[in-house]
């Protein structure tokens, strides 16, 4: 009986077809079969890349029962492309395409765009010496996004209620991700209440801007603090969605989008994602009614992931 070895790469028509058209779990299963690797050996190879993934998770991935979503899981997918001797981005691309909207509908921010923005954000935060949560837990976070007469993201205002979980916290780093084509150097950050603007950094290619908001006092562990700021944008073309990505659990989140009376969308809906690579879920139509031309969503408890509102123009 002929046994496959770890050094044998056996390209098959099934694998070639799956890599071209997906779906992800079929391509992964075909690639593992072509390499002749039991899942325990795949797990061992991943550990040599510094990535920890259980055999059960690998089994679920290739069955289609689950999809890689967490950052560690996406690192594993990229490592699998090397371990299984696949073309670069071949598996990641299939995850990305699963998140695309149906033909004829404007696409939202793709996995690639969100990943590039995340990388730029990590770099900009590092320049400001800001850790992931900055020593603050979110108790409440309310955002109001204003869409202008040219259908552009004109501005947004944010109201934060936070609690310090260590001594000495005296600032917050606000993040703004402009629409494609925006000019982050022309954005204006305004400190509105209980804070003042500190250093501001941006990345032109991704449209990401980060700004320090200085409290003027040092919080002790357990202290709460309220502050409010706005970011004036209006530098890009027509906006089609606004989303917020959360890295940590927290309290209430409310998002309101207000449209100019001269630029009303034909429909709006909320959506959620577990991660940038995950499919969008939780779609719910939001009617634009009344004199204020607003739609909103309220999440009683923030969970890691993405929450947003999307809309269609005529």
C-alpha positions in Angstrom: 0.0 0.0 0.0 1.4 3.4 -1.0 1.6 6.0 1.8 1.8 9.7 1.2 4.8 11.5 2.8 5.0 15.0 4.1 7.4 15.9 1.3 5.0 14.7 -1.5 3.0 17.5 -3.1 0.3 16.0 -5.3 -1.6 18.6 -7.2 -5.0 17.5 -8.3 -7.7 18.8 -10.5 -9.9 19.1 -7.4 -7.3 21.3 -5.7 -6.8 23.5 -8.7 -10.5 24.0 -9.1 -11.1 24.7 -5.4 -8.3 27.2 -5.3 -9.8 29.1 -8.2 -13.4 29.0 -7.1 -13.6 28.0 -3.5 -15.3 27.8 -1.2 -12.5 28.1 1.5 -13.3 24.8 3.3 -13.2 22.8 0.1 -9.9 24.3 -1.0 -8.4 23.7 2.5 -9.6 20.1 2.5 -8.2 19.5 -1.0 -4.9 21.1 -0.1 -4.4 19.0 3.0 -5.4 15.8 1.1 -2.9 16.7 -1.7 -0.1 17.0 0.8 -1.1 13.7 2.5 -0.9 15.3 6.0 -2.9 14.2 9.0 -4.3 17.1 11.0 -2.0 16.4 13.8 1.0 17.0 11.5 -0.6 20.2 10.2 -1.0 21.4 13.8 2.6 20.5 14.5 3.8 22.5 11.5 1.7 25.5 12.6 3.3 25.4 16.0 6.7 25.8 14.3 5.3 29.0 12.9 4.4 30.2 16.4 0.7 29.7 15.7 -1.5 27.6 18.0 -4.6 26.0 16.5 -6.4 22.9 17.8 -7.0 19.8 15.7 -10.7 20.2 16.3 -10.6 23.8 14.8 -8.7 22.5 11.8 -11.3 19.8 11.3 -14.1 22.3 11.6 -12.4 24.6 9.0 -12.1 21.9 6.4 -15.7 20.7 7.0 -17.1 24.2 6.6 -18.6 24.1 10.2 -16.5 27.1 11.2 -14.5 29.8 9.4 -11.2 31.4 10.6 -12.1 34.8 12.1 -9.8 35.7 15.0 -6.4 37.4 14.3 -4.6 34.2 15.5 -6.7 32.1 13.1 -6.0 34.4 10.2 -2.3 34.1 11.0 -2.8 30.3 10.8 -4.4 30.6 7.4 -1.4 32.5 6.0 1.0 29.9 7.6 -1.1 27.1 6.0 -0.5 28.6 2.6 3.2 28.1 3.1 2.9 24.7 4.8 0.7 23.3 2.1 2.8 25.0 -0.7 -0.1 27.1 -2.0 0.1 30.4 -3.9 0.3 33.4 -1.7 -3.1 34.8 -0.7 -4.9 31.9 -2.2 -6.7 30.8 1.0 -7.0 34.4 2.3 -8.6 35.4 -1.0 -11.3 32.8 -0.7 -12.1 34.1 2.8 -12.2 37.6 1.5 -14.5 36.8 -1.5 -16.9 35.1 0.9 -17.5 38.6 2.4 -18.2 40.3 -0.9 -21.7 41.6 -1.7 -23.8 40.2 -4.5 -23.0 41.5 -8.0 -24.4 44.9 -8.8 -24.3 46.1 -5.3 -21.5 48.5 -4.1 -19.0 46.6 -2.0 -18.2 47.5 1.5 -14.7 47.7 2.9 -13.0 44.5 2.0 -10.9 42.3 4.2 -7.8 43.6 2.5 -8.6 47.2 3.1 -9.5 46.6 6.8 -6.3 44.6 7.3 -4.2 47.3 5.8 -5.9 49.9 7.9 -5.4 47.7 11.0 -1.7 47.5 10.2 -1.4 51.3 9.8 -3.4 51.8 13.0 -0.9 49.6 14.9 2.0 51.6 13.6 0.4 55.0 14.4 -0.6 53.9 17.9 3.0 52.7 18.5 4.3 56.1 17.5 2.1 57.6 20.3 3.0 55.0 22.8 -0.6 53.8 23.1 -1.4 50.2 24.3 -4.4 48.3 23.0 -6.9 49.4 25.6 -4.9 52.3 27.1 -5.9 51.4 30.6 -9.6 52.2 30.0 -12.7 50.2 29.9 -15.7 51.5 27.9 -18.9 51.9 29.8 -20.7 53.8 27.1 -19.9 55.0 23.6 -22.3 57.0 21.4 -21.4 58.2 17.9 -23.3 60.5 15.5 -22.2 60.4 11.9 -23.3 63.2 9.6 -23.6 62.6 5.8 -23.4 65.8 3.8 -25.3 67.1 0.7 -22.6 65.5 -1.6 -23.2 62.1 0.1 -19.9 62.4 1.8 -19.0 61.6 5.3 -18.9 65.1 6.5 -18.2 64.7 10.2 -18.7 62.5 13.3 -19.1 63.2 16.9 -18.2 60.8 19.7 -19.2 60.8 23.4 -17.3 58.3 25.6 -17.9 57.1 29.2 -14.8 55.2 30.4 -13.5 53.7 33.6 -9.7 53.4 34.4 -8.5 50.0 35.4 -5.0 51.2 36.4 -3.6 54.3 37.9 -2.2 57.2 35.9 -4.3 57.2 32.8 -4.5 60.7 31.4 -5.5 60.4 27.7 -7.4 58.5 25.0 -6.4 57.9 21.4 -9.3 58.5 19.0 -9.3 56.6 15.7 -10.9 57.8 12.4 -10.9 55.7 9.2 -11.9 57.9 6.3 -13.5 56.6 3.1 -11.3 55.7 0.1 -9.9 58.9 -1.4 -10.1 61.0 1.8 -7.3 63.4 2.7 -6.4 62.7 6.3 -4.0 65.7 6.5 -7.0 68.0 5.9 -9.2 66.4 8.7 -9.9 68.6 11.8 -10.0 67.1 15.3 -12.0 69.1 17.8 -12.0 68.5 21.5 -15.5 69.4 22.7 -15.8 68.5 26.4 -13.4 67.5 29.2 -10.4 67.1 26.9 -8.0 68.9 24.6 -6.3 67.7 21.4 -2.7 66.4 21.7 -0.6 64.8 19.0 -2.3 63.8 15.7 -0.9 61.2 13.2 -2.3 59.8 10.0 -1.6 57.4 7.1 -2.3 58.8 3.7 -2.6 55.4 1.9 -5.3 54.0 4.2 -7.0 57.2 5.4 -6.5 56.3 9.0 -6.0 59.1 11.5 -5.3 58.9 15.3 -5.5 61.7 17.7 -4.6 62.1 21.4 -7.3 63.5 23.6 -5.7 64.7 26.8 -7.8 64.7 30.0 -5.9 67.3 32.0 -6.0 65.0 35.0 -4.6 61.5 35.9 -7.2 58.9 36.7 -6.9 56.4 39.5 -8.0 52.8 39.0 -11.8 52.7 39.3 -12.3 56.4 38.3 -14.8 57.1 35.6 -14.5 59.9 33.1 -16.7 61.5 30.3 -15.3 63.3 27.3 -16.5 64.3 23.9 -14.8 65.1 20.6 -15.6 65.5 16.9 -13.7 64.9 13.6 -14.6 67.0 10.5 -13.9 65.1 7.3 -15.8 65.8 4.1 -12.7 65.1 1.9 -13.8 61.8 0.2 -16.5 60.8 -2.3 -19.9 59.2 -1.7 -20.0 57.2 1.6 -21.9 54.0 1.6 -21.4 52.7 5.1 -20.0 53.5 8.5 -18.6 50.8 10.8 -16.9 50.6 14.1 -14.5 47.8 15.1 -14.2 46.8 18.7 -11.2 44.9 20.2 -12.6 44.5 23.7 -16.0 43.9 25.4 -17.6 46.9 27.0 -20.8 48.7 27.8 -23.5 50.2 25.5 -22.7 51.4 22.0 -25.1 53.6 20.0 -24.5 54.6 16.4 -26.6 57.3 14.6 -26.2 58.3 11.0 -27.9 61.6 10.0 -28.4 62.3 6.3 -28.6 65.8 4.7 -32.1 66.4 3.4 -30.7 66.9 -0.1 -29.1 63.4 -0.1 -31.3 60.7 1.3 -30.5 57.0 0.6 -33.1 54.7 -0.9 -32.5 52.1 1.9 -30.4 51.5 5.0 -29.6 48.4 7.1 -27.5 47.5 10.1 -24.9 44.7 10.0 -22.4 42.9 12.2 -19.2 40.9 11.7 -17.2 38.8 14.1 -14.0 39.9 12.3 -13.0 41.5 8.9 -12.7 38.0 7.4 -16.1 36.8 8.6 -19.3 37.2 6.6 -21.7 39.9 7.5 -24.6 38.9 9.6 -27.4 40.4 11.6 -28.8 42.4 8.7 -31.8 44.5 9.6 -33.5 47.1 7.6 -33.6 50.7 9.0 -36.2 53.0 7.6 -35.2 56.7 7.2 -38.3 58.5 8.4 -39.3 61.7 10.2 -37.9 65.3 10.0 -34.4 64.4 11.2 -33.5 61.9 8.4 -31.7 59.6 10.9 -31.2 55.9 11.4 -29.5 54.3 14.4 -28.5 51.1 16.1 -28.0 50.4 19.8 -25.9 47.5 21.1 -26.6 47.1 24.9 -23.2 45.3 25.4 -20.1 45.8 23.2 -18.6 42.5 22.0 -15.3 42.2 20.0 -16.1 42.5 16.3 -17.7 45.0 13.9 -21.0 46.9 14.0 -22.1 49.2 11.3 -24.8 50.8 9.1 -24.8 50.6 5.3 -27.0 52.3 2.8 -27.7 52.5 -1.0 -28.0 55.6 -3.1 -30.3 55.8 -6.2 
